[in-house]
Amino acid sequence: MVDRGMATPYDLRERGALSIGATIPALARMEKEGLVTHTIVGRRHEFELTTAGRRRLKTDWQRDLDRHAPTDFDDILRTAYLNWLLSGPKHAYRFLEAAGKARRRVAEERKLEAQRLLSEFAASSNANGYRWMKATAEAARAATEAATLKIIRRELGRRSR
């Protein structure tokens, strides 16, 4: 996103929907690794990719993504967007497809867990009631996220033709 003109933590918050609390430490790590440079212009802290940062962006981002696939929904959306920016809609489409399948698996796992906990809860109203409610909510959330990713993927598919 820095390479796409979001050069300040404020830009990353406002245009990239990233928190200041997450971006400042990440930018500091990137600066320490020599991937970005940091200048202060007035009160603004501006970052720019270095040659090493551009090289890593072109060569390593996909490998890094494969090792650390996001599970948080916002992170999935940001990663899909970065896939789109860096490699085009077809790559974003494939990423969203895989992320949707993963969210459906989570939904099924949590649904099974909720069913198990419900049977325990039915046997004794004091046992696992909260855990059953939480597993039920997590199953519904993951299923909704999977359905939402399918809608987004369908729209990307239209744009990649």
Beta strands, then each sheet from edge to edge (+ up, - down):
strand 1: 36-41
strand 2: 44-49
sheet 1: 1+ 2-
end
